[in-house]
């Protein structure tokens, strides 16, 4: 049997333990890093709109002038996911740059 090390995709910590299974039988994990904001995750999510790489692509495409429907079509995710990620990106920019997002 081969053991694959599990690394948390948000904080890149290896302090990960199993936390049950989903309704579809996929293994769920939990991060035990005290400095991490997120808690549980699926290493192989069926919906790729949840991956951090796709979330970064949404923000990059919106900064380059792509629209919501265009971004959703290119990345093959829902428009609701694009809007959600854009709102999170704007909130993150406000926090890191002060009161103005630009």
Sine and cosine of phi, psi and omega as CSV:
sin_phi,cos_phi,sin_psi,cos_psi,sin_omega,cos_omega
0.00,0.00,0.72,-0.69,-0.03,-1.00
-0.98,-0.19,0.77,-0.64,0.04,-1.00
-0.99,-0.16,0.83,-0.55,0.00,-1.00
-0.99,-0.15,0.84,-0.54,0.02,-1.00
-0.92,0.40,0.70,-0.72,-0.01,-1.00
-0.97,-0.23,0.80,-0.60,0.02,-1.00
-0.87,-0.49,0.71,-0.70,-0.02,-1.00
-0.95,0.32,0.80,-0.60,-0.13,-0.99
-0.94,0.34,-0.33,0.94,-0.06,-1.00
-1.00,0.04,-0.76,0.65,-0.04,-1.00
-0.96,-0.27,-0.02,1.00,0.02,-1.00
0.84,0.54,0.56,0.83,0.03,-1.00
-1.00,-0.01,0.51,-0.86,0.09,-1.00
-0.98,-0.21,0.20,0.98,0.05,-1.00
-1.00,0.08,0.95,0.32,-0.13,-0.99
-0.84,-0.54,0.68,-0.74,0.07,-1.00
-0.78,-0.62,0.36,-0.93,0.03,-1.00
-0.94,0.33,0.55,-0.84,0.01,-1.00
-0.65,-0.76,0.79,0.61,0.08,-1.00
0.99,0.13,-0.19,-0.98,-0.03,-1.00
-0.79,-0.61,0.38,-0.92,0.04,-1.00
-0.99,0.16,0.04,-1.00,0.04,-1.00
-0.89,0.45,-0.48,0.88,-0.01,-1.00
-1.00,0.01,0.02,1.00,0.07,-1.00
1.00,-0.05,0.15,0.99,0.02,-1.00
-0.99,0.13,0.59,-0.81,-0.01,-1.00
-0.96,0.28,0.75,-0.66,0.04,-1.00
-0.97,-0.25,0.61,-0.79,0.00,-1.00
-0.83,-0.56,0.29,-0.96,0.02,-1.00
-0.73,-0.68,0.66,-0.76,0.02,-1.00
-1.00,0.01,0.75,-0.66,0.02,-1.00
-0.97,-0.26,0.25,0.97,0.05,-1.00
-0.96,0.27,0.86,-0.52,-0.05,-1.00
-0.92,0.40,-0.39,0.92,-0.02,-1.00
-1.00,0.02,0.06,1.00,-0.06,-1.00
-1.00,-0.04,0.68,-0.73,-0.01,-1.00
-0.98,0.19,-0.56,0.83,-0.06,-1.00
-1.00,0.01,0.27,-0.96,-0.03,-1.00
-0.86,-0.51,-0.96,0.27,-0.11,-0.99
-0.98,-0.22,0.39,-0.92,-0.03,-1.00
-0.37,-0.93,0.30,-0.95,0.13,-0.99
-0.94,-0.35,0.81,-0.58,-0.04,-1.00
-0.92,0.38,-0.52,0.85,0.00,-1.00
-0.84,-0.54,0.98,0.20,-0.02,-1.00
-0.94,0.33,0.63,-0.78,0.01,-1.00
-0.95,0.30,-0.46,0.89,-0.02,-1.00
-0.98,-0.21,0.91,-0.41,-0.11,-0.99
-0.96,0.27,-0.12,0.99,0.06,-1.00
-0.94,0.35,-0.20,0.98,0.00,-1.00
-1.00,0.00,-0.19,0.98,-0.06,-1.00
-0.97,0.26,0.58,-0.82,0.00,-1.00
-0.88,0.48,-0.51,0.86,0.00,-1.00
-0.91,0.41,-0.66,0.75,0.00,-1.00
-0.94,0.35,-0.61,0.79,0.04,-1.00
-0.88,0.48,-0.65,0.76,0.05,-1.00
-0.92,0.39,-0.62,0.79,0.04,-1.00
-0.90,0.44,-0.60,0.80,0.03,-1.00
-0.88,0.48,-0.72,0.70,-0.02,-1.00
-0.92,0.40,-0.67,0.74,0.02,-1.00
-0.89,0.45,-0.67,0.74,0.00,-1.00
-0.92,0.40,-0.59,0.81,0.02,-1.00
-0.94,0.35,-0.57,0.82,0.06,-1.00
-0.94,0.35,-0.43,0.90,0.02,-1.00
-1.00,0.00,0.08,1.00,0.11,-0.99
0.99,-0.11,0.14,0.99,0.04,-1.00
-0.97,0.26,0.60,-0.80,0.02,-1.00
-0.99,0.17,0.10,-0.99,-0.05,-1.00
-0.91,0.41,-0.76,0.65,-0.03,-1.00
-0.92,0.39,-0.60,0.80,0.03,-1.00
-0.90,0.44,-0.72,0.70,0.01,-1.00
-0.88,0.47,-0.70,0.71,0.00,-1.00
-0.89,0.46,-0.65,0.76,-0.01,-1.00
-0.93,0.37,-0.68,0.73,-0.04,-1.00
-0.93,0.37,-0.68,0.73,-0.04,-1.00
-1.00,0.04,-0.10,1.00,0.00,-1.00
0.85,0.53,0.76,0.65,0.09,-1.00
-0.77,-0.64,0.14,-0.99,-0.05,-1.00
-0.98,0.21,0.38,-0.92,0.04,-1.00
-0.92,0.39,-0.50,0.86,0.05,-1.00
-0.90,0.44,-0.63,0.78,0.04,-1.00
-0.91,0.41,-0.62,0.78,0.02,-1.00
-0.90,0.44,-0.72,0.69,0.00,-1.00
-0.88,0.47,-0.68,0.73,0.00,-1.00
-0.88,0.48,-0.72,0.69,-0.01,-1.00
-0.92,0.38,-0.57,0.82,0.05,-1.00
-0.91,0.41,-0.67,0.74,0.03,-1.00
-0.90,0.44,-0.64,0.77,0.04,-1.00
-0.92,0.40,-0.61,0.80,0.02,-1.00
-0.91,0.41,-0.65,0.76,0.04,-1.00
-0.91,0.41,-0.67,0.74,0.02,-1.00
-0.90,0.44,-0.63,0.78,0.01,-1.00
-0.92,0.38,-0.62,0.79,0.02,-1.00
-0.92,0.39,-0.62,0.78,0.04,-1.00
-0.89,0.45,-0.63,0.78,-0.01,-1.00
-0.93,0.36,-0.60,0.80,-0.08,-1.00
-1.00,0.04,-0.35,0.94,-0.05,-1.00
-0.90,-0.43,0.13,0.99,-0.02,-1.00
0.99,-0.15,-0.52,-0.85,-0.09,-1.00
-0.99,0.13,-0.37,0.93,0.00,-1.00
-0.98,-0.19,0.75,-0.66,-0.02,-1.00
-0.97,0.25,-0.07,1.00,-0.01,-1.00
-0.70,-0.72,0.00,0.00,0.00,0.00
